[in-house]
Amino acid sequence: MLYVGAGSGEDVVAAAERGFEVAALDRSPRMLARLRKRLAKRDLEVELIEADLLEHEARLPHDVVVANFFLNVFDRETVDAMLRRCREATTENGLLLIGDFRPPGRRLVRRLLYNTYYAPLNLVAWALGLCVLHPIYDYEEALERAGYRLVARHPQALSDRSPAFYETLVARAR
Ligand SMILES: C[S@@+](CC[C@H](N)C(=O)[O-])C[C@H]1O[C@@H](n2cnc3c(N)ncnc32)[C@H](O)[C@@H]1O
């Protein structure tokens, strides 16, 4: 598995603990140092790659590429370019998993929740220079352009009682 934009990598640790062969890519040495510490504590081996995904050429493709809360900081053109890179790093028939905010859809209640929850968050992150201003992306068309087919969406909630603000998209390489 290859985690792109892995950050300090709680999910990377979880995958390595379950016995997957894992590589983690991030352009931030600070994030990778945190991940290295986490892995060392648990005596886990993960290949750490310090690189900008846009400039990284995978030596071998991976069966599964994971992009958790990574793509949503970029503008649409960059998202397309990142997804093309992910596709190059995925084996034929391999999977791309994207964990991200769940688009609100058309329902009034969900759009209201979206406006009170996500929009201010996005505004603050934009004001701090952390991301571009954009609605929550629905990646389905971008996945098609990059050579994947969306096969499943799994809504995710923080608890049994909270609404599913997040989702995991499962896409298969064509
Ligand atoms: C919001 S964090 C998400 C971290 C982690 N995936 C998670 O779910 O907690 C985004 C990460 O992407 C990394 N990043 C941003 N641009 C990148 C790029 N062009 N290439 C590789 N990593 C990048 C940042 O350094 C940061 O660690």
The ligand as an SDF file (V2000), in Angstrom:
LIG
                    3D

 27 29  0  0  0  0  0  0  0  0999 V2000
   -4.1550   17.4280    5.8520 C   0  0  0  0  0  0  0  0  0  0  0  0
   -2.6760   16.4630    5.9220 S   0  0  0  0  0  0  0  0  0  0  0  0
   -3.3640   14.8320    5.9340 C   0  0  0  0  0  0  0  0  0  0  0  0
   -2.4850   13.8500    6.5990 C   0  0  0  0  0  0  0  0  0  0  0  0
   -3.0160   12.4220    6.7350 C   0  0  0  0  0  0  0  0  0  0  0  0
   -3.2530   11.7910    5.4480 N   0  0  0  0  0  0  0  0  0  0  0  0
   -4.2570   12.3530    7.5880 C   0  0  0  0  0  0  0  0  0  0  0  0
   -5.3120   11.9220    7.1120 O   0  0  0  0  0  0  0  0  0  0  0  0
   -4.1880   12.7290    8.7610 O   0  0  0  0  0  0  0  0  0  0  0  0
   -2.0490   16.6440    4.2790 C   0  0  0  0  0  0  0  0  0  0  0  0
   -0.5950   16.1650    4.1270 C   0  0  0  0  0  0  0  0  0  0  0  0
   -0.2230   16.2730    2.7480 O   0  0  0  0  0  0  0  0  0  0  0  0
    1.1190   16.7050    2.6530 C   0  0  0  0  0  0  0  0  0  0  0  0
    1.3110   17.3120    1.3350 N   0  0  0  0  0  0  0  0  0  0  0  0
    0.8080   18.4890    0.8850 C   0  0  0  0  0  0  0  0  0  0  0  0
    1.1710   18.6880   -0.4030 N   0  0  0  0  0  0  0  0  0  0  0  0
    1.8960   17.6100   -0.7690 C   0  0  0  0  0  0  0  0  0  0  0  0
    2.5260   17.2220   -1.9830 C   0  0  0  0  0  0  0  0  0  0  0  0
    2.4940   18.0240   -3.0490 N   0  0  0  0  0  0  0  0  0  0  0  0
    3.1870   16.0440   -2.0360 N   0  0  0  0  0  0  0  0  0  0  0  0
    3.2300   15.2400   -0.9320 C   0  0  0  0  0  0  0  0  0  0  0  0
    2.6490   15.5530    0.2530 N   0  0  0  0  0  0  0  0  0  0  0  0
    1.9920   16.7200    0.3300 C   0  0  0  0  0  0  0  0  0  0  0  0
    1.2960   17.6630    3.8320 C   0  0  0  0  0  0  0  0  0  0  0  0
    2.6550   17.7760    4.2050 O   0  0  0  0  0  0  0  0  0  0  0  0
    0.4270   16.9920    4.9010 C   0  0  0  0  0  0  0  0  0  0  0  0
    1.1890   16.1360    5.7210 O   0  0  0  0  0  0  0  0  0  0  0  0
  1  2  1  0
  2  3  1  0
  2 10  1  0
  3  4  1  0
  4  5  1  0
  5  6  1  0
  5  7  1  0
  7  8  2  0
  7  9  1  0
 10 11  1  0
 11 12  1  0
 11 26  1  0
 12 13  1  0
 13 14  1  0
 13 24  1  0
 14 15  1  0
 14 23  1  0
 15 16  2  0
 16 17  1  0
 17 18  1  0
 17 23  2  0
 18 19  1  0
 18 20  2  0
 20 21  1  0
 21 22  2  0
 22 23  1  0
 24 25  1  0
 24 26  1  0
 26 27  1  0
M  CHG  2   2   1   9  -1
M  END
$$$$
